[in-house]
Amino acid sequence: MLIQKLYKNGNSVAVTIPKEYLNNLNLEEGSEVVVEQDPEAGSITISRKKKVKPASKLSPAFLKWLNAFNKQYESALKELAKR
């Protein structure tokens, strides 16, 4: 556990994050993070923004299944898209 002080930064209030913590989470200046509050617990959590895997990272087996599914149900999917 680490105690940090809040400080005024323009019209906002900020807190510094120790370099060791940034290194451990592979974060640097400019990295995007998610800030969440839990009013019941009285806490704020800062976590690394998760990267969305690009479609190219899908397994070949899944892509093969998806293509077959789309081919088999093409007309039904087009009808659903109209609704």
MORA-V63454 format. One record per residue. N is the residue number from 0. SS is DSSP state (hx for helix, st for strand, lp for the rest). PHI is phi in whole degrees, 0 to 359 (none if undefined). PSI is psi in whole degrees, 0 to 359 (none if undefined). Layout:
# MORA-V63454
[[N | SS | PHI | PSI] [N | SS | PHI | PSI]]
This chain:
# MORA-V63454
[[0 | lp | none | 144] [1 | lp | 226 | 136] [2 | lp | 260 | 125] [3 | lp | 236 | 152] [4 | lp | 263 | 143] [5 | lp | 279 | 147] [6 | st | 220 | 155] [7 | st | 284 | 135] [8 | st | 222 | 93] [9 | lp | 69 | 234] [10 | lp | 266 | 7] [11 | st | 246 | 176] [12 | st | 239 | 137] [13 | st | 232 | 166] [14 | lp | 223 | 142] [15 | lp | 273 | 153] [16 | lp | 245 | 125] [17 | lp | 302 | 145] [18 | hx | 304 | 321] [19 | hx | 301 | 319] [20 | hx | 295 | 317] [21 | hx | 299 | 315] [22 | hx | 298 | 317] [23 | hx | 298 | 329] [24 | lp | 259 | 7] [25 | lp | 56 | 46] [26 | lp | 248 | 155] [27 | lp | 210 | 173] [28 | lp | 305 | 131] [29 | lp | 96 | 347] [30 | lp | 295 | 147] [31 | lp | 270 | 136] [32 | st | 231 | 162] [33 | st | 257 | 129] [34 | st | 247 | 121] [35 | st | 235 | 146] [36 | st | 244 | 148] [37 | st | 234 | 91] [38 | lp | 301 | 326] [39 | lp | 295 | 319] [40 | lp | 274 | 348] [41 | lp | 67 | 40] [42 | st | 228 | 158] [43 | st | 235 | 133] [44 | st | 243 | 134] [45 | st | 245 | 125] [46 | st | 225 | 158] [47 | st | 295 | 136] [48 | lp | 292 | 128] [49 | lp | 284 | 138] [50 | lp | 278 | 138] [51 | lp | 276 | 129] [52 | lp | 288 | 132] [53 | lp | 293 | 157] [54 | hx | 303 | 332] [55 | hx | 294 | 346] [56 | hx | 273 | 359] [57 | lp | 288 | 147] [58 | lp | 291 | 148] [59 | hx | 302 | 325] [60 | hx | 296 | 318] [61 | hx | 293 | 317] [62 | hx | 298 | 322] [63 | hx | 296 | 315] [64 | hx | 298 | 316] [65 | hx | 298 | 317] [66 | hx | 298 | 318] [67 | hx | 296 | 317] [68 | hx | 299 | 311] [69 | hx | 300 | 321] [70 | hx | 293 | 315] [71 | hx | 293 | 320] [72 | lp | 250 | 23] [73 | hx | 306 | 311] [74 | hx | 294 | 320] [75 | hx | 295 | 320] [76 | hx | 294 | 321] [77 | hx | 295 | 320] [78 | hx | 296 | 317] [79 | hx | 296 | 324] [80 | hx | 293 | 333] [81 | hx | 288 | 337] [82 | lp | 280 | none]]
